[in-house]
Amino acid sequence: MDERELRQFLLYLGSALTAAGEAVNRIEERLLKVAAAYGAPHTRVSVLPTYLVVSLEPGQPATLEPTRQLRGGLRLDQTALVYDVLRDAERAALTPAAGIEQVLAAVGMPPRFGAATRTLGHAIMIGGLCLILAPTWADVLLAVLFGVVVGLMRLAGARWASAQMIMPVIAAFTVSGITFLLAGGGWADADLRAMVAPLVTFLPGAMLTMGVVELSAYEMITGSSRLVAGALQLLLLAFGIIGAAHLVGVPTPAADDLAPNTVGWWAPWLGPLVVVSGTYLLFAAPRRSLGWLLLVLYSGWISQYLGNLVLGGYLSGFVGALVLTVVACLVERLPSGPPALVSFLPGFWLLVPGALTLIGMTEYLGQDTVRGVEDLIGATASMVSIALGVLCGHPIYRALGRFIRTG
């Protein structure tokens, strides 16, 4: 076995898993399992936010690999291919050289859908998220139109790395400014539901929750980095909304309570179906995975709904995240099931308190300080609750796995 190729394979595989959004403690566990399968049981691995370090033996020189070399975040189909390579590598079913080629091929794979289809997927997903917020018909229409605008902005901004940091500000400023102008002219109600839904792809809910999960696993550097990066992105979004409010002015209806749901009681229940359909197109989910995504997403959504009825709002996130994690991991065990990370990440947009946090920060930085503080406290408690659900979900899944094998 060529040790140099094995080190490079571990580094590239770890970089791809980092780009997919996996927690660093899980990445380290999987890489150590791969190394042991290839005859290197004493391998040392350290995963940090921007690079990995691998040494095959204690005392030997370590090799470092920047994670940015693999181009950042991955689509869902790319993530599925990387996990296929990982499963083969855990059984040493391919050579390190072949593994390197497959990882690089997965990372460099072009999008399965064109720009128009992805923009349509973004608009559909935004419409579904707005339905979950129990909206009015005006909210849904505005959210879908904004979904098209923001989807086009994201496609244009993806060509320039320097535009990635300011894109949340530009999107938030544009969406908020148009909403306030329409409301001021009497054309539509100024409603945070129509404003927040189009910005959901900028909300770092998964990043914030994964940060808490990593801190709970004593991964201090990566967990803290995720929390800081997520908080900065929320601040940028809030700054864009507040900037538009100061420039355009906030109409009186925006300061009132949200209008009641005029779409129907079924709107929040249809929302996850619409969200999954849009996600499938936007992030190019693996083929034949739509049914599994629906199963996992509705499992978490229904569990959160029932948890809210029985235990209240703070613990509903815990119940939803726990069930979502267990079901996603169980689906991964099935022959046609996608990796747990593929079916799990879309669920964050239904469970994480991203929208609530954004509303809270906007109110806190604006005029309604009391309500803003209450929303921020509630969002923080919900985030911790969801993180605990994820943490508890993994041991429950492992216990169920042992029961299934012995049953």
C-alpha positions as a Markdown table, in Angstrom:
| # | Residue | x | y | z |
|---|---|---|---|---|
| 1 | Met | 0.0 | 0.0 | 0.0 |
| 2 | Asp | 1.4 | 3.4 | -1.1 |
| 3 | Glu | 1.3 | 5.5 | 2.1 |
| 4 | Arg | 1.5 | 8.7 | 0.2 |
| 5 | Glu | -1.6 | 7.8 | -1.8 |
| 6 | Leu | -3.4 | 6.7 | 1.3 |
| 7 | Arg | -2.7 | 10.0 | 3.0 |
| 8 | Gln | -3.8 | 11.9 | 0.0 |
| 9 | Phe | -7.0 | 9.9 | -0.2 |
| 10 | Leu | -7.8 | 10.5 | 3.4 |
| 11 | Leu | -7.2 | 14.2 | 3.0 |
| 12 | Tyr | -9.3 | 14.6 | -0.1 |
| 13 | Leu | -12.1 | 12.4 | 1.4 |
| 14 | Gly | -12.1 | 14.5 | 4.6 |
| 15 | Ser | -12.1 | 17.7 | 2.6 |
| 16 | Ala | -15.2 | 16.6 | 0.6 |
| 17 | Leu | -17.0 | 15.5 | 3.8 |
| 18 | Thr | -16.2 | 19.0 | 5.3 |
| 19 | Ala | -17.6 | 20.6 | 2.2 |
| 20 | Ala | -20.7 | 18.5 | 2.5 |
| 21 | Gly | -21.4 | 20.0 | 5.9 |
| 22 | Glu | -20.7 | 16.9 | 8.1 |
| 23 | Ala | -19.7 | 17.5 | 11.7 |
| 24 | Val | -16.0 | 17.3 | 12.3 |
| 25 | Asn | -16.1 | 14.7 | 15.0 |
| 26 | Arg | -18.1 | 12.4 | 12.6 |
| 27 | Ile | -15.5 | 13.1 | 9.9 |
| 28 | Glu | -12.6 | 12.1 | 12.1 |
| 29 | Glu | -14.4 | 8.9 | 13.2 |
| 30 | Arg | -15.1 | 7.9 | 9.6 |
| 31 | Leu | -11.6 | 8.7 | 8.4 |
| 32 | Leu | -10.0 | 6.6 | 11.2 |
| 33 | Lys | -12.3 | 3.7 | 10.2 |
| 34 | Val | -11.1 | 4.0 | 6.6 |
| 35 | Ala | -7.5 | 4.2 | 7.6 |
| 36 | Ala | -7.9 | 1.0 | 9.7 |
| 37 | Ala | -9.4 | -0.8 | 6.7 |
| 38 | Tyr | -6.3 | 0.0 | 4.7 |
| 39 | Gly | -4.0 | -1.3 | 7.3 |
| 40 | Ala | -3.2 | 1.9 | 9.2 |
| 41 | Pro | -4.9 | 1.6 | 12.6 |
| 42 | His | -2.6 | 4.1 | 14.3 |
| 43 | Thr | -3.6 | 7.0 | 12.0 |
| 44 | Arg | -4.1 | 10.4 | 13.6 |
| 45 | Val | -6.6 | 12.9 | 12.0 |
| 46 | Ser | -7.4 | 16.4 | 13.0 |
| 47 | Val | -10.2 | 18.3 | 11.1 |
| 48 | Leu | -10.3 | 22.1 | 11.4 |
| 49 | Pro | -12.5 | 24.7 | 9.7 |
| 50 | Thr | -10.2 | 25.3 | 6.8 |
| 51 | Tyr | -7.8 | 22.4 | 6.7 |
| 52 | Leu | -7.2 | 18.8 | 7.7 |
| 53 | Val | -4.1 | 17.2 | 9.1 |
| 54 | Val | -3.3 | 13.4 | 8.7 |
| 55 | Ser | -0.5 | 11.3 | 10.0 |
| 56 | Leu | -0.5 | 7.5 | 9.5 |
| 57 | Glu | 1.8 | 6.7 | 12.5 |
| 58 | Pro | 2.6 | 8.6 | 15.7 |
| 59 | Gly | 5.8 | 10.4 | 15.3 |
| 60 | Gln | 5.7 | 10.5 | 11.5 |
| 61 | Pro | 5.4 | 13.7 | 9.6 |
| 62 | Ala | 1.9 | 15.0 | 9.2 |
| 63 | Thr | 0.3 | 16.1 | 5.9 |
| 64 | Leu | -2.0 | 19.2 | 5.7 |
| 65 | Glu | -4.7 | 19.8 | 3.1 |
| 66 | Pro | -6.7 | 23.0 | 2.8 |
| 67 | Thr | -10.4 | 22.2 | 2.5 |
| 68 | Arg | -11.0 | 25.2 | 0.2 |
| 69 | Gln | -9.1 | 23.2 | -2.5 |
| 70 | Leu | -12.3 | 21.2 | -3.1 |
| 71 | Arg | -14.4 | 24.4 | -3.9 |
| 72 | Gly | -16.6 | 24.8 | -0.9 |
| 73 | Gly | -20.1 | 23.5 | -0.4 |
| 74 | Leu | -21.5 | 20.5 | -2.3 |
| 75 | Arg | -24.9 | 19.8 | -3.8 |
| 76 | Leu | -26.9 | 16.9 | -2.6 |
| 77 | Asp | -26.0 | 14.7 | -5.6 |
| 78 | Gln | -22.4 | 15.4 | -5.0 |
| 79 | Thr | -22.7 | 14.6 | -1.3 |
| 80 | Ala | -24.4 | 11.2 | -2.2 |
| 81 | Leu | -21.5 | 10.3 | -4.5 |
| 82 | Val | -18.9 | 11.2 | -1.8 |
| 83 | Tyr | -20.7 | 8.9 | 0.7 |
| 84 | Asp | -20.7 | 6.1 | -1.9 |
| 85 | Val | -16.9 | 6.4 | -2.0 |
| 86 | Leu | -16.8 | 6.6 | 1.8 |
| 87 | Arg | -18.7 | 3.3 | 2.1 |
| 88 | Asp | -16.5 | 1.6 | -0.3 |
| 89 | Ala | -13.4 | 2.9 | 1.4 |
| 90 | Glu | -14.6 | 1.7 | 4.8 |
| 91 | Arg | -14.5 | -1.8 | 3.3 |
| 92 | Ala | -11.2 | -1.2 | 1.4 |
| 93 | Ala | -13.2 | -2.0 | -1.7 |
| 94 | Leu | -11.2 | 0.4 | -3.9 |
| 95 | Thr | -7.6 | 1.5 | -4.1 |
| 96 | Pro | -6.6 | 4.9 | -2.7 |
| 97 | Ala | -5.7 | 6.1 | -6.2 |
| 98 | Ala | -9.2 | 5.1 | -7.5 |
| 99 | Gly | -10.7 | 6.8 | -4.4 |
| 100 | Ile | -8.9 | 10.0 | -5.1 |
| 101 | Glu | -10.2 | 10.0 | -8.7 |
| 102 | Gln | -13.8 | 9.4 | -7.6 |
| 103 | Val | -13.8 | 12.1 | -4.9 |
| 104 | Leu | -12.4 | 14.7 | -7.4 |
| 105 | Ala | -14.9 | 13.5 | -10.0 |
| 106 | Ala | -17.8 | 14.0 | -7.5 |
| 107 | Val | -16.6 | 17.4 | -6.5 |
| 108 | Gly | -16.2 | 18.6 | -10.1 |
| 109 | Met | -19.4 | 17.1 | -11.4 |
| 110 | Pro | -21.5 | 19.8 | -13.2 |
| 111 | Pro | -25.1 | 20.6 | -12.1 |
| 112 | Arg | -27.7 | 18.1 | -13.3 |
| 113 | Phe | -30.2 | 20.9 | -13.8 |
| 114 | Gly | -29.8 | 24.1 | -15.8 |
| 115 | Ala | -30.0 | 27.7 | -14.4 |
| 116 | Ala | -33.7 | 28.1 | -15.3 |
| 117 | Thr | -34.6 | 24.8 | -13.5 |
| 118 | Arg | -32.6 | 25.7 | -10.4 |
| 119 | Thr | -34.2 | 29.2 | -10.3 |
| 120 | Leu | -37.6 | 27.6 | -10.5 |
| 121 | Gly | -36.6 | 25.2 | -7.7 |
| 122 | His | -35.6 | 28.1 | -5.5 |
| 123 | Ala | -39.0 | 29.8 | -6.1 |
| 124 | Ile | -40.9 | 26.6 | -5.3 |
| 125 | Met | -38.9 | 26.0 | -2.2 |
| 126 | Ile | -39.5 | 29.6 | -1.0 |
| 127 | Gly | -43.2 | 29.2 | -1.7 |
| 128 | Gly | -43.3 | 26.0 | 0.5 |
| 129 | Leu | -41.4 | 27.7 | 3.3 |
| 130 | Cys | -43.9 | 30.6 | 3.2 |
| 131 | Leu | -46.8 | 28.1 | 3.4 |
| 132 | Ile | -45.3 | 26.6 | 6.6 |
| 133 | Leu | -45.4 | 30.1 | 8.2 |
| 134 | Ala | -49.3 | 30.1 | 7.9 |
| 135 | Pro | -49.4 | 33.0 | 5.4 |
| 136 | Thr | -51.8 | 35.1 | 3.5 |
| 137 | Trp | -52.2 | 34.7 | -0.3 |
| 138 | Ala | -50.3 | 38.0 | -0.7 |
| 139 | Asp | -47.4 | 36.6 | 1.3 |
| 140 | Val | -47.2 | 33.5 | -0.9 |
| 141 | Leu | -47.3 | 35.5 | -4.1 |
| 142 | Leu | -44.6 | 37.9 | -2.9 |
| 143 | Ala | -42.5 | 35.1 | -1.5 |
| 144 | Val | -42.5 | 33.2 | -4.9 |
| 145 | Leu | -41.7 | 36.3 | -6.8 |
| 146 | Phe | -38.9 | 37.1 | -4.4 |
| 147 | Gly | -37.7 | 33.5 | -4.7 |
| 148 | Val | -37.2 | 34.0 | -8.4 |
| 149 | Val | -35.3 | 37.3 | -7.8 |
| 150 | Val | -33.1 | 35.9 | -5.1 |
| 151 | Gly | -32.5 | 32.7 | -7.1 |
| 152 | Leu | -31.2 | 34.8 | -10.0 |
| 153 | Met | -29.0 | 36.9 | -7.7 |
| 154 | Arg | -27.5 | 33.7 | -6.2 |
| 155 | Leu | -26.7 | 32.3 | -9.6 |
| 156 | Ala | -25.1 | 35.6 | -10.6 |
| 157 | Gly | -23.1 | 36.0 | -7.4 |
| 158 | Ala | -21.8 | 32.4 | -7.6 |
| 159 | Arg | -19.5 | 33.5 | -10.4 |
| 160 | Trp | -17.5 | 35.9 | -8.1 |
| 161 | Ala | -16.1 | 34.7 | -4.8 |
| 162 | Ser | -15.8 | 38.3 | -3.6 |
| 163 | Ala | -19.6 | 38.7 | -3.9 |
| 164 | Gln | -20.4 | 35.7 | -1.6 |
| 165 | Met | -19.9 | 37.7 | 1.6 |
| 166 | Ile | -22.1 | 40.7 | 0.6 |
| 167 | Met | -24.8 | 38.7 | -1.1 |
| 168 | Pro | -26.9 | 38.3 | 2.1 |
| 169 | Val | -26.9 | 42.1 | 2.5 |
| 170 | Ile | -27.8 | 42.7 | -1.1 |
| 171 | Ala | -30.6 | 40.1 | -1.1 |
| 172 | Ala | -32.0 | 41.3 | 2.3 |
| 173 | Phe | -31.9 | 44.9 | 1.3 |
| 174 | Thr | -33.6 | 44.2 | -2.1 |
| 175 | Val | -36.4 | 42.0 | -0.7 |
| 176 | Ser | -37.1 | 44.2 | 2.3 |
| 177 | Gly | -37.0 | 47.5 | 0.3 |
| 178 | Ile | -39.5 | 46.1 | -2.3 |
| 179 | Thr | -41.8 | 44.8 | 0.4 |
| 180 | Phe | -41.9 | 48.1 | 2.2 |
| 181 | Leu | -42.4 | 50.1 | -1.0 |
| 182 | Leu | -45.3 | 47.8 | -2.0 |
| 183 | Ala | -46.8 | 48.1 | 1.4 |
| 184 | Gly | -46.4 | 51.9 | 1.5 |
| 185 | Gly | -48.2 | 52.1 | -1.8 |
| 186 | Gly | -51.1 | 49.9 | -0.6 |
| 187 | Trp | -50.3 | 47.1 | -3.0 |
| 188 | Ala | -49.4 | 44.5 | -0.4 |
| 189 | Asp | -49.1 | 43.9 | 3.3 |
| 190 | Ala | -45.6 | 44.4 | 4.8 |
| 191 | Asp | -45.2 | 41.0 | 6.4 |
| 192 | Leu | -42.1 | 39.4 | 7.7 |
| 193 | Arg | -43.3 | 36.0 | 6.5 |
| 194 | Ala | -43.0 | 37.2 | 2.8 |
| 195 | Met | -39.6 | 38.8 | 3.6 |
| 196 | Val | -38.0 | 36.0 | 5.5 |
| 197 | Ala | -39.0 | 33.1 | 3.3 |
| 198 | Pro | -37.0 | 34.2 | 0.3 |
| 199 | Leu | -33.9 | 34.7 | 2.4 |
| 200 | Val | -34.0 | 31.2 | 3.8 |
| 201 | Thr | -31.1 | 29.9 | 1.7 |
| 202 | Phe | -28.9 | 32.5 | 3.4 |
| 203 | Leu | -30.0 | 31.6 | 6.9 |
| 204 | Pro | -27.2 | 29.6 | 8.7 |
| 205 | Gly | -29.5 | 27.4 | 10.7 |
| 206 | Ala | -27.6 | 24.2 | 9.9 |
| 207 | Met | -24.3 | 26.0 | 10.6 |
| 208 | Leu | -25.5 | 27.2 | 14.0 |
| 209 | Thr | -26.9 | 23.9 | 15.0 |
| 210 | Met | -23.8 | 21.9 | 13.8 |
| 211 | Gly | -21.7 | 24.4 | 15.8 |
| 212 | Val | -23.6 | 23.5 | 19.0 |
| 213 | Val | -23.3 | 19.8 | 18.2 |
| 214 | Glu | -19.5 | 20.1 | 17.7 |
| 215 | Leu | -19.1 | 22.1 | 20.9 |
| 216 | Ser | -21.0 | 19.4 | 22.7 |
| 217 | Ala | -18.4 | 16.9 | 21.3 |
| 218 | Tyr | -15.6 | 19.1 | 22.6 |
| 219 | Glu | -14.6 | 20.3 | 19.1 |
| 220 | Met | -14.0 | 23.8 | 20.4 |
| 221 | Ile | -12.3 | 25.4 | 17.4 |
| 222 | Thr | -14.6 | 24.2 | 14.7 |
| 223 | Gly | -17.8 | 24.6 | 16.8 |
| 224 | Ser | -16.8 | 28.2 | 17.8 |
| 225 | Ser | -15.9 | 29.1 | 14.2 |
| 226 | Arg | -19.3 | 27.9 | 12.9 |
| 227 | Leu | -21.1 | 29.9 | 15.6 |
| 228 | Val | -19.2 | 33.0 | 14.8 |
| 229 | Ala | -19.7 | 32.6 | 11.0 |
| 230 | Gly | -23.4 | 31.9 | 11.5 |
| 231 | Ala | -23.9 | 34.9 | 13.8 |
| 232 | Leu | -22.1 | 37.2 | 11.2 |
| 233 | Gln | -24.4 | 36.0 | 8.4 |
| 234 | Leu | -27.4 | 36.7 | 10.6 |
| 235 | Leu | -26.1 | 40.2 | 11.3 |
| 236 | Leu | -25.6 | 40.8 | 7.6 |
| 237 | Leu | -29.1 | 39.8 | 6.8 |
| 238 | Ala | -30.5 | 41.9 | 9.6 |
| 239 | Phe | -28.4 | 44.9 | 8.5 |
| 240 | Gly | -29.8 | 44.6 | 5.0 |
| 241 | Ile | -33.4 | 44.6 | 6.3 |
| 242 | Ile | -32.8 | 47.5 | 8.7 |
| 243 | Gly | -31.0 | 49.5 | 6.0 |
| 244 | Ala | -34.0 | 49.1 | 3.7 |
| 245 | Ala | -36.3 | 50.1 | 6.6 |
| 246 | His | -34.3 | 53.3 | 7.2 |
| 247 | Leu | -34.1 | 54.2 | 3.6 |
| 248 | Val | -37.6 | 53.4 | 2.5 |
| 249 | Gly | -39.4 | 53.6 | 5.8 |
| 250 | Val | -41.5 | 50.9 | 7.4 |
| 251 | Pro | -45.3 | 51.2 | 6.8 |
| 252 | Thr | -47.6 | 51.0 | 9.7 |
| 253 | Pro | -48.9 | 47.5 | 9.1 |
| 254 | Ala | -45.3 | 46.1 | 9.4 |
| 255 | Ala | -45.3 | 47.1 | 13.1 |
| 256 | Asp | -48.6 | 45.3 | 13.8 |
| 257 | Asp | -49.1 | 41.6 | 14.5 |
| 258 | Leu | -48.9 | 39.3 | 11.5 |
| 259 | Ala | -52.2 | 38.9 | 9.6 |
| 260 | Pro | -54.0 | 35.6 | 10.1 |
| 261 | Asn | -53.6 | 32.7 | 7.8 |
| 262 | Thr | -56.0 | 33.2 | 4.8 |
| 263 | Val | -54.7 | 30.3 | 2.7 |
| 264 | Gly | -56.2 | 27.5 | 4.8 |
| 265 | Trp | -55.4 | 25.2 | 7.7 |
| 266 | Trp | -53.7 | 22.8 | 5.3 |
| 267 | Ala | -51.0 | 25.3 | 4.2 |
| 268 | Pro | -48.4 | 24.4 | 6.8 |
| 269 | Trp | -49.0 | 20.7 | 6.1 |
| 270 | Leu | -48.5 | 21.1 | 2.3 |
| 271 | Gly | -45.4 | 23.2 | 2.9 |
| 272 | Pro | -42.9 | 20.4 | 3.5 |
| 273 | Leu | -44.0 | 18.7 | 0.2 |
| 274 | Val | -43.5 | 21.9 | -1.7 |
| 275 | Val | -40.2 | 22.5 | 0.1 |
| 276 | Val | -38.8 | 19.0 | -0.8 |
| 277 | Ser | -39.9 | 19.5 | -4.5 |
| 278 | Gly | -38.1 | 22.8 | -4.7 |
| 279 | Thr | -35.0 | 21.4 | -2.9 |
| 280 | Tyr | -34.8 | 18.5 | -5.3 |
| 281 | Leu | -34.5 | 20.9 | -8.2 |
| 282 | Leu | -32.4 | 23.6 | -6.5 |
| 283 | Phe | -29.7 | 21.3 | -4.9 |
| 284 | Ala | -30.0 | 18.4 | -7.4 |
| 285 | Ala | -30.9 | 15.7 | -5.0 |
| 286 | Pro | -29.9 | 12.2 | -6.1 |
| 287 | Arg | -32.2 | 10.4 | -8.5 |
| 288 | Arg | -35.0 | 8.3 | -6.9 |
| 289 | Ser | -34.5 | 10.1 | -3.6 |
| 290 | Leu | -37.6 | 12.3 | -3.6 |
| 291 | Gly | -39.7 | 9.8 | -1.7 |
| 292 | Trp | -37.1 | 9.3 | 1.0 |
| 293 | Leu | -36.7 | 13.0 | 1.4 |
| 294 | Leu | -40.4 | 13.4 | 1.9 |
| 295 | Leu | -40.4 | 10.5 | 4.5 |
| 296 | Val | -37.6 | 12.1 | 6.5 |
| 297 | Leu | -38.9 | 15.6 | 6.3 |
| 298 | Tyr | -42.5 | 14.8 | 7.3 |
| 299 | Ser | -41.2 | 12.6 | 10.1 |
| 300 | Gly | -39.4 | 15.5 | 11.6 |
| 301 | Trp | -42.2 | 18.0 | 10.9 |
| 302 | Ile | -45.0 | 15.9 | 12.3 |
| 303 | Ser | -42.9 | 15.0 | 15.4 |
| 304 | Gln | -42.2 | 18.7 | 16.0 |
| 305 | Tyr | -45.9 | 19.5 | 15.6 |
| 306 | Leu | -46.9 | 16.8 | 18.1 |
| 307 | Gly | -44.0 | 17.8 | 20.4 |
| 308 | Asn | -45.3 | 21.4 | 20.4 |
| 309 | Leu | -48.8 | 20.2 | 21.4 |
| 310 | Val | -47.5 | 18.0 | 24.3 |
| 311 | Leu | -44.3 | 19.6 | 25.5 |
| 312 | Gly | -44.4 | 23.2 | 24.2 |
| 313 | Gly | -42.4 | 25.2 | 21.7 |
| 314 | Tyr | -38.9 | 24.9 | 23.2 |
| 315 | Leu | -39.0 | 21.1 | 23.4 |
| 316 | Ser | -40.7 | 20.6 | 20.1 |
| 317 | Gly | -37.4 | 21.2 | 18.3 |
| 318 | Phe | -35.8 | 18.5 | 20.4 |
| 319 | Val | -38.5 | 16.0 | 19.5 |
| 320 | Gly | -38.4 | 16.9 | 15.8 |
| 321 | Ala | -34.6 | 16.8 | 15.5 |
| 322 | Leu | -34.4 | 13.5 | 17.4 |
| 323 | Val | -36.9 | 11.8 | 15.1 |
| 324 | Leu | -35.5 | 13.4 | 12.0 |
| 325 | Thr | -32.0 | 12.1 | 12.9 |
| 326 | Val | -33.1 | 8.6 | 13.7 |
| 327 | Val | -35.3 | 8.3 | 10.5 |
| 328 | Ala | -32.6 | 9.7 | 8.3 |
| 329 | Cys | -30.0 | 7.2 | 9.7 |
| 330 | Leu | -32.4 | 4.3 | 9.3 |
| 331 | Val | -33.2 | 5.3 | 5.7 |
| 332 | Glu | -29.4 | 5.3 | 5.0 |
| 333 | Arg | -29.3 | 1.6 | 5.9 |
| 334 | Leu | -31.7 | 0.7 | 3.1 |
| 335 | Pro | -30.3 | -0.3 | -0.3 |
| 336 | Ser | -31.9 | 2.6 | -2.1 |
| 337 | Gly | -31.8 | 5.1 | 0.7 |
| 338 | Pro | -29.7 | 8.3 | 0.3 |
| 339 | Pro | -27.0 | 9.2 | 2.9 |
| 340 | Ala | -28.3 | 10.5 | 6.1 |
| 341 | Leu | -26.7 | 13.9 | 5.5 |
| 342 | Val | -28.6 | 14.3 | 2.2 |
| 343 | Ser | -32.0 | 13.7 | 3.7 |
| 344 | Phe | -31.2 | 15.4 | 7.0 |
| 345 | Leu | -29.9 | 18.8 | 5.9 |
| 346 | Pro | -33.2 | 19.9 | 4.1 |
| 347 | Gly | -34.9 | 19.2 | 7.4 |
| 348 | Phe | -32.9 | 22.0 | 9.1 |
| 349 | Trp | -34.9 | 24.6 | 7.2 |
| 350 | Leu | -38.1 | 23.3 | 8.9 |
| 351 | Leu | -36.6 | 22.8 | 12.4 |
| 352 | Val | -33.9 | 25.3 | 13.0 |
| 353 | Pro | -34.8 | 28.7 | 14.4 |
| 354 | Gly | -33.2 | 30.6 | 11.6 |
| 355 | Ala | -36.3 | 32.6 | 10.6 |
| 356 | Leu | -37.2 | 33.3 | 14.2 |
| 357 | Thr | -33.6 | 34.4 | 14.9 |
| 358 | Leu | -33.6 | 36.7 | 11.9 |
| 359 | Ile | -36.9 | 38.3 | 12.9 |
| 360 | Gly | -35.6 | 38.7 | 16.5 |
| 361 | Met | -32.4 | 40.3 | 15.4 |
| 362 | Thr | -34.3 | 42.7 | 13.1 |
| 363 | Glu | -36.7 | 43.7 | 15.9 |
| 364 | Tyr | -33.8 | 44.0 | 18.4 |
| 365 | Leu | -31.7 | 46.2 | 16.1 |
| 366 | Gly | -34.8 | 48.2 | 15.1 |
| 367 | Gln | -37.5 | 49.7 | 17.3 |
| 368 | Asp | -39.2 | 46.8 | 19.0 |
| 369 | Thr | -36.4 | 45.9 | 21.4 |
| 370 | Val | -38.5 | 44.0 | 23.9 |
| 371 | Arg | -40.0 | 41.7 | 21.3 |
| 372 | Gly | -36.6 | 41.3 | 19.7 |
| 373 | Val | -34.9 | 40.1 | 22.9 |
| 374 | Glu | -37.7 | 37.7 | 23.6 |
| 375 | Asp | -37.4 | 36.2 | 20.1 |
| 376 | Leu | -33.6 | 36.0 | 20.4 |
| 377 | Ile | -33.9 | 34.1 | 23.7 |
| 378 | Gly | -36.5 | 31.8 | 22.2 |
| 379 | Ala | -34.4 | 31.2 | 19.1 |
| 380 | Thr | -31.3 | 30.3 | 21.2 |
| 381 | Ala | -33.3 | 27.9 | 23.4 |
| 382 | Ser | -34.7 | 26.3 | 20.2 |
| 383 | Met | -31.3 | 25.9 | 18.7 |
| 384 | Val | -29.9 | 24.2 | 21.8 |
| 385 | Ser | -33.0 | 22.0 | 21.9 |
| 386 | Ile | -32.5 | 20.9 | 18.3 |
| 387 | Ala | -28.8 | 20.3 | 18.8 |
| 388 | Leu | -29.6 | 18.1 | 21.8 |
| 389 | Gly | -32.1 | 16.2 | 19.7 |
| 390 | Val | -29.4 | 15.5 | 17.1 |
| 391 | Leu | -27.0 | 14.4 | 19.8 |
| 392 | Cys | -29.6 | 12.0 | 21.3 |
| 393 | Gly | -30.7 | 10.8 | 18.0 |
| 394 | His | -27.4 | 9.1 | 17.1 |
| 395 | Pro | -27.1 | 6.8 | 20.1 |
| 396 | Ile | -30.8 | 5.9 | 19.8 |
| 397 | Tyr | -30.2 | 5.0 | 16.1 |
| 398 | Arg | -27.1 | 2.9 | 17.1 |
| 399 | Ala | -29.2 | 1.1 | 19.7 |
| 400 | Leu | -31.9 | 0.4 | 17.2 |
| 401 | Gly | -29.3 | -0.8 | 14.7 |
| 402 | Arg | -28.0 | -3.3 | 17.2 |
| 403 | Phe | -31.5 | -4.5 | 18.0 |
| 404 | Ile | -32.2 | -4.9 | 14.2 |
| 405 | Arg | -29.0 | -6.9 | 13.7 |
| 406 | Thr | -29.7 | -9.2 | 16.7 |
| 407 | Gly | -33.5 | -9.4 | 16.1 |
